Amino acid sequence: MKIAEKTVVQFHYVLKEEDGTEIESSHGNDPMAYLHGANNTLVGLENALAGKEAGDKFSVTLQPEEAYGERQEDMIQRIPVKHLQGAAKWKAGMTAVVQTEQGQRQVTVVKVGKFMVTVDINPPLAGKVLTFDLDVVDVREATEDEVKHGHAHGVGGHHH
C-alpha cells in the first residue's frame, strides 16, 4: 500500500545536521506513527513520504522552511525563572519547558539572572538544514476514529 491521505505510516528515522552529525534516532524504540494528510509531522517529511510504501528506505534533506522554520530573532523573551520546568539550577544553553496559554513549550535558556531568565522560544532546530534517513516500516488504512481524531493510534502514535 502506498502512503496517501488517510493512511497511518510507521517509520524509523535518523536525524542529522547539515554536517552529518547525528541529532537523534528512533532505532531501538517503537517506530514513529502519524496520520498522513493531517499535519502531524513536518511538511517536508510528509511530502517526501507521499507515495512510498513499507520497505522503502531513503534520505531527504529539508530546508528550514520545510522543517522547523527560520530562526526569528524577536523570539527572545525574559520571564521569571520560577516558570522554567526541568532542572533545579539553570545555565545558558539548557533546554527547559514553560507552560503557556497554548500548552507546554520547549525553550532554550540564553541568560540566567537571580529572578529572571532570558529564553529563546524558537524551536531548537529552527533555521537548520536537516537530513532524515527514513525507513518505512508499515502503511495501513486509517481507522474511522483516527481520521475523526486527526492522529494515529497505537504503537508510535497516540494512546487514549
Legacy VTK file of the C-alpha trace (Angstrom):
# vtk DataFile Version 3.0
C-alpha trace
ASCII
DATASET POLYDATA
POINTS 160 float
0.000 0.000 0.000
1.316 3.447 -0.915
1.376 6.356 1.535
-1.544 8.686 0.775
-4.248 10.721 2.542
-5.867 8.836 5.439
-3.134 6.225 5.791
-1.237 5.581 9.010
2.506 5.425 8.454
5.084 3.905 10.800
8.715 4.728 10.146
12.143 4.795 11.745
14.435 7.752 11.247
17.908 9.065 11.883
18.020 12.874 12.079
21.288 14.600 11.141
22.580 18.150 10.936
23.906 19.520 7.651
27.457 18.382 8.504
26.249 14.795 9.113
26.279 14.965 12.927
23.526 12.704 14.273
20.982 14.529 16.431
18.623 11.653 17.254
17.362 8.298 16.068
14.197 6.271 16.579
16.024 2.951 16.135
15.895 0.875 19.304
12.432 2.280 20.096
8.992 1.852 18.559
8.730 3.407 15.105
7.112 6.831 14.805
3.499 6.796 13.577
1.454 9.551 12.001
-1.762 10.058 10.047
-0.776 11.188 6.553
-2.535 14.363 5.432
-3.411 15.537 8.971
-0.388 17.838 9.503
1.001 15.518 12.204
4.621 15.751 11.076
6.976 18.164 9.344
5.712 19.379 5.956
8.906 18.285 4.200
8.758 14.795 5.741
5.129 14.306 4.772
5.869 15.425 1.191
8.899 13.101 0.960
6.936 10.118 2.322
3.951 10.533 -0.032
3.770 7.639 -2.486
6.302 5.489 -0.627
5.470 2.055 0.817
6.607 -0.365 3.529
10.210 -1.415 2.985
11.276 1.838 1.304
14.498 3.330 2.702
15.702 6.750 1.600
17.144 10.067 2.765
15.666 13.538 2.454
17.292 16.888 3.211
14.920 19.599 4.390
15.478 23.341 4.259
14.334 25.267 7.376
11.015 26.314 5.814
10.128 22.610 5.276
11.149 21.645 8.808
11.126 23.860 11.918
11.118 27.234 10.148
13.631 30.062 10.076
15.028 31.422 13.341
13.257 34.573 14.423
15.400 36.935 16.471
12.315 38.559 18.043
11.516 35.302 19.824
13.830 36.080 22.761
11.935 36.815 25.991
12.607 37.487 29.666
10.458 35.504 32.080
10.533 34.724 35.810
12.908 31.818 36.453
10.195 30.124 38.558
8.293 29.351 35.317
11.045 27.050 33.988
10.487 23.311 34.407
13.085 20.583 34.071
16.006 21.379 36.393
16.798 22.901 39.777
19.702 25.071 38.585
19.773 26.719 35.145
22.670 27.602 32.831
22.796 29.131 29.346
22.267 26.523 26.636
19.991 24.305 28.728
16.544 23.360 27.430
13.509 23.953 29.631
9.754 23.549 29.435
7.432 26.510 30.035
3.663 26.317 30.438
1.948 28.796 28.060
-1.651 29.559 27.131
-1.126 27.256 24.110
0.229 24.422 26.277
3.795 23.354 27.047
6.584 24.908 25.010
10.260 23.974 24.853
12.634 26.922 25.279
16.407 27.364 25.321
17.955 29.297 28.194
20.067 32.224 26.927
20.949 34.088 30.143
20.156 33.454 33.811
19.658 36.140 36.451
18.644 35.808 40.090
14.880 36.127 39.446
14.564 36.477 35.679
15.816 34.336 32.802
16.206 35.171 29.116
14.878 32.372 26.898
14.793 31.695 23.178
11.363 30.337 22.203
12.428 29.348 18.677
12.296 25.575 18.203
15.836 24.259 18.927
16.196 23.092 15.304
14.805 26.285 13.718
16.987 27.689 10.955
18.807 24.394 10.375
19.102 22.288 7.240
18.247 18.753 8.388
18.666 15.329 6.808
16.396 12.424 7.693
17.365 8.839 6.856
13.942 7.165 6.676
12.862 3.531 6.814
9.139 2.978 6.157
8.057 0.092 8.411
4.294 -0.081 7.797
1.477 1.648 5.888
-2.196 0.906 6.550
-5.607 2.472 6.110
-6.524 4.785 8.975
-9.484 3.763 11.129
-12.581 5.960 11.320
-11.547 7.001 14.853
-8.051 8.008 13.691
-9.484 10.132 10.864
-12.041 11.694 13.227
-9.389 12.395 15.911
-6.815 13.605 13.360
-3.932 11.395 14.509
-2.613 7.810 14.512
-3.461 5.499 17.419
-1.448 2.589 18.792
2.276 1.868 18.705
4.242 5.010 17.846
1.057 7.091 17.782
-1.398 8.496 20.322
-2.894 6.340 23.072
-6.328 7.168 24.509
LINES 1 161
160 0 1 2 3 4 5 6 7 8 9 10 11 12 13 14 15 16 17 18 19 20 21 22 23 24 25 26 27 28 29 30 31 32 33 34 35 36 37 38 39 40 41 42 43 44 45 46 47 48 49 50 51 52 53 54 55 56 57 58 59 60 61 62 63 64 65 66 67 68 69 70 71 72 73 74 75 76 77 78 79 80 81 82 83 84 85 86 87 88 89 90 91 92 93 94 95 96 97 98 99 100 101 102 103 104 105 106 107 108 109 110 111 112 113 114 115 116 117 118 119 120 121 122 123 124 125 126 127 128 129 130 131 132 133 134 135 136 137 138 139 140 141 142 143 144 145 146 147 148 149 150 151 152 153 154 155 156 157 158 159
